[in-house]
């Protein structure tokens, strides 16, 4: 009897955690496009030839 009770509790908690995880991520994915700024292409990082040395001075 205690094994069945322990298994039931563990399964119930696991299902609850999985359901909470899925609901939080579905809410985040649903709201992500509206909170992201609609901008042009991302700026590119350019290495300037005069500043391509690593110096500690």
C-alpha positions as CSV (number, residue, x, y, z in Angstrom):
1,X,0.0,0.0,0.0
2,X,2.7,2.6,0.8
3,X,4.4,1.9,-2.5
4,X,1.2,2.7,-4.4
5,X,0.7,5.9,-2.4
6,X,4.3,7.0,-3.0
7,X,4.1,6.2,-6.7
8,X,0.8,8.1,-7.0
9,X,2.3,11.2,-5.2
10,X,5.4,11.1,-7.3
11,X,3.4,10.8,-10.6
12,X,1.0,13.6,-9.5
13,X,3.8,16.0,-8.7
14,X,5.6,15.1,-11.9
15,X,2.6,15.7,-14.0
16,X,1.9,19.0,-12.2
17,X,5.5,20.2,-12.8
18,X,5.4,19.2,-16.5
19,X,2.0,21.0,-16.9
20,X,3.3,24.2,-15.2
21,X,6.5,24.1,-17.4
22,X,4.4,23.6,-20.6
23,X,2.0,26.4,-19.7
24,X,4.7,28.9,-18.8
25,X,6.6,28.3,-22.0
26,X,3.5,28.4,-24.1
27,X,2.7,31.8,-22.6
28,X,6.2,33.0,-23.2
29,X,6.2,31.9,-26.8
30,X,2.8,33.5,-27.4
31,X,4.0,36.9,-26.0
32,X,7.5,36.9,-27.4
33,X,6.8,38.3,-30.9
34,X,4.8,41.3,-29.5
35,X,7.5,42.2,-27.0
36,X,10.3,42.0,-29.5
37,X,11.1,45.3,-31.3
38,X,10.4,45.2,-35.0
39,X,13.7,46.5,-36.4
40,X,15.7,46.0,-39.6
41,X,18.4,43.5,-39.8
42,X,20.8,43.1,-36.9
43,X,23.9,45.3,-37.2
44,X,27.0,43.4,-38.1
45,X,30.2,43.5,-36.1
46,X,33.1,44.8,-38.2
47,X,36.7,44.5,-37.3
48,X,38.5,47.8,-38.0
49,X,42.0,47.2,-39.4
50,X,43.5,49.9,-37.2
51,X,42.1,48.3,-34.0
52,X,42.8,44.6,-34.6
53,X,45.6,44.2,-32.0
54,X,45.2,43.1,-28.4
55,X,47.4,45.3,-26.2
56,X,47.5,45.7,-22.5
57,X,49.0,49.2,-22.6
